[in-house]
Structures are given as structure tokens and as C-alpha cells.
Amino acid sequence: NGNKWICLIAVVLLAYGSSAFFNILLGSMPWQEFAGADAVPDENVFFGIPIWGRMLCYELIAPVAEELLFRQVIFIRLKKIAPVWLAVTISALAFGIYHGNPVQGIYAFIMGIILALVYECSGSLLFPILFHMIANHLSDICYEFPQVGQMVYSVPGAIVSAVMIALGFWLLYKKQNKCSKNALQSSK
């Protein structure tokens, strides 16, 4: 189906673009001046876990579990009793708080908004899971290979990331309009 391919391309663009862009943005802020050392995640957060273990935990298990909880349970239930914008905001806020420190909390809140929008636009939990896996993978690769991180988390990287985000949202918007028009035409 063409709509699924459009959604897949949009999700890949949004995941890579958002992960890089918001890591660049939040990484450029002087968090320790505002909130002390506890504001920034400890560099030893992986506790010597080899890359294959991190990939299994952070790029496979965590995205599936977190998307089931924050999008499939919290977002969907909130959407039944509140406007979509409020369900998006509250589920993203819960996702941010869950991440446990100011920097990751703000990053997760922003990503939670995008993940809920991806879920809402795609109608399938598979797309936010894929988005989450890709975003975590990019962060993990940039951590494991600092040379890659220096390229991704740079001014040119920010520009490319912003373009990817814009293109990803544009594709989702076009997909939504196409689906809406098809639904209207089939109801006539």
C-alpha cells in the first residue's frame, strides 16, 4: 500500500532528524549552570554494557515496551476522554517524567509529542515503535562512535536534521490529506 510506504519514509526521516536535532539543541545548553550536575545524564550510564547488549535493551526491548505503555495505553485512553492535543501533551509529559532527569525529560517530552503524532497519523503502533528504535539507534551509534557523533551533532547536521523533520512532517500531512480525501470519496 502506497500510504504505508509514505508513512515509513516519513517516520525514518522524522526519527533521524528529530533525534539528531533535539540532541544538538539540548546538548548546546549549559544545563549544569541551571540545575547542577544531576541535570545531565552520567557518562557512565551504560555501566560497561557492550554495544550488542545496549542494542538489545535500548533499541529493541525499551522502544516496544515504552510505546506499548505511553502510546498504546496512556495516549489511547486519554484520547477517549480528552481532546487529541491534550492526550498528546499529557502522554508526552508522562514519557518525559519517566526518563528521570531534566535533559532526558525535556528530550523525551518533545519526542513523546512527535511519537504520539506519528501514532495518530499512521493509525498503527508499529510506526512509533520503529521511530523510537531508530532514534535510540542513532543516539547509541553516536555514543559508541564519537566520530559519527561529531558529524551528526554539528551545525551542518542540525541543518540536515531540520530539513528531515520538515520533510517527514510534510509527508505525514500529505498522507493524512490523501487518506481524508479517499474516505470522503468512498462515502459518496
C-alpha positions in Angstrom: 0.0 0.0 0.0 1.4 3.4 -1.0 0.2 5.1 2.2 2.2 2.7 4.3 5.4 3.4 2.3 4.9 7.2 2.6 4.4 6.7 6.4 7.5 4.6 6.6 9.6 7.2 4.8 8.2 10.0 6.9 8.9 8.0 10.1 12.5 7.3 9.1 13.1 11.0 8.3 11.4 12.2 11.5 13.2 9.7 13.7 16.7 10.5 12.4 16.0 14.2 12.1 14.4 14.6 15.5 16.9 12.5 17.3 19.8 14.5 15.9 18.2 17.9 16.0 17.0 17.8 19.6 20.2 16.2 20.9 22.1 19.0 19.2 19.7 21.7 20.7 19.6 20.3 24.2 23.4 19.4 24.1 24.2 23.1 23.4 22.5 24.3 26.6 24.5 24.9 29.8 22.4 22.5 32.0 24.9 22.3 34.8 24.7 26.1 35.3 20.9 25.9 35.6 20.4 22.8 37.6 23.7 21.4 38.8 25.5 18.2 37.9 22.4 16.0 38.4 20.7 17.7 35.4 23.0 15.9 32.9 22.9 12.1 32.4 26.1 10.4 33.7 28.5 9.5 31.0 28.7 6.0 32.6 25.0 5.4 32.1 25.7 2.2 30.2 27.8 0.8 33.0 30.1 -1.1 30.6 27.3 -2.8 28.8 28.6 -4.0 25.4 27.1 -2.5 22.3 25.1 -5.7 21.4 23.5 -5.6 24.9 22.6 -1.9 24.6 21.2 -2.5 21.1 19.0 -5.3 22.5 17.9 -3.3 25.5 17.7 0.3 24.2 17.0 -0.3 20.5 14.6 -3.2 20.7 13.1 -4.0 24.1 12.7 -0.4 25.5 11.1 1.0 22.4 8.5 -1.8 22.2 7.7 -1.7 26.0 7.6 2.2 26.2 5.4 2.5 23.1 3.0 -0.1 24.4 2.8 1.9 27.7 2.9 5.5 26.6 1.1 5.4 23.2 -1.0 2.2 23.2 -2.2 2.5 26.8 -1.8 6.1 28.1 -2.3 8.1 24.9 -5.2 6.0 23.6 -7.0 6.0 26.9 -6.6 9.8 27.3 -7.8 10.3 23.7 -11.1 8.6 24.7 -11.8 11.2 27.5 -9.9 14.3 26.2 -9.1 16.2 23.0 -6.3 14.8 21.0 -4.0 17.8 21.8 -4.4 17.2 25.5 -3.8 13.4 25.2 -0.7 14.1 23.2 0.6 16.6 25.8 -0.2 14.5 28.9 1.2 11.3 27.4 4.4 13.2 26.3 4.7 14.7 29.7 4.5 11.3 31.4 7.1 10.0 28.9 9.4 12.9 29.8 9.0 12.4 33.6 9.6 8.7 33.2 13.1 9.4 31.8 14.2 10.7 35.2 16.5 13.8 34.6 15.9 17.2 33.2 17.8 16.8 29.9 16.4 13.4 29.0 13.0 14.5 30.4 12.8 17.5 28.0 14.1 15.4 25.1 11.6 12.6 25.8 8.8 15.1 26.2 9.5 16.6 22.7 10.0 13.1 21.3 6.8 11.9 23.0 4.8 14.6 21.2 6.2 13.5 17.9 5.7 9.8 18.7 2.0 10.5 19.6 1.5 12.4 16.4 3.1 9.6 14.4 0.8 7.2 16.0 -2.2 9.4 15.4 -1.3 10.0 11.8 -0.3 6.4 10.9 -3.0 4.6 12.9 -0.5 1.9 13.8 1.7 1.3 16.8 4.4 -0.2 14.5 5.3 3.3 13.2 6.1 4.9 16.6 7.9 1.7 17.7 10.1 2.0 14.5 10.6 5.7 15.1 11.7 5.0 18.7 14.1 2.2 17.6 15.7 4.5 15.0 16.1 7.4 17.4 17.6 5.2 20.1 19.9 3.6 17.5 21.2 6.9 16.3 21.9 8.1 19.9 23.6 4.7 20.6 25.8 4.8 17.5 26.8 8.4 18.1 27.8 7.4 21.7 29.7 4.3 20.6 31.5 6.0 17.7 32.4 9.6 18.7 33.5 10.5 15.1 30.0 9.8 13.9 28.6 11.8 16.8 30.8 14.8 15.8 29.4 14.7 12.3 25.7 14.2 13.3 25.8 16.6 16.2 27.2 19.6 14.2 25.9 22.7 12.6 25.5 21.0 9.2 24.0 18.1 11.0 21.4 20.4 12.6 20.5 21.9 9.2 20.1 18.4 7.6 18.1 17.3 10.6 15.8 20.3 10.4 15.2 19.5 6.7 14.5 15.9 7.5 11.9 16.9 10.2 10.2 19.3 7.9 10.1 16.7 5.1 8.9 14.0 7.4 6.0 16.1 8.8 5.1 17.3 5.2 4.9 13.6 4.1 2.6 12.7 7.1 0.5 15.8 6.4 0.1 14.8 2.7 -0.7 11.3 3.7 -3.4 12.5 6.1 -4.9 14.7 3.4 -4.9 11.9 0.9 -6.5 9.5 3.4 -9.2 12.0 4.3 -10.0 12.7 0.6 -10.2 8.9 -0.1 -12.5 8.4 2.9 -14.7 11.3 1.7 -14.9 10.0 -1.9 -15.7 6.4 -0.8 -18.5 7.6 1.5 -20.3 9.3 -1.5 
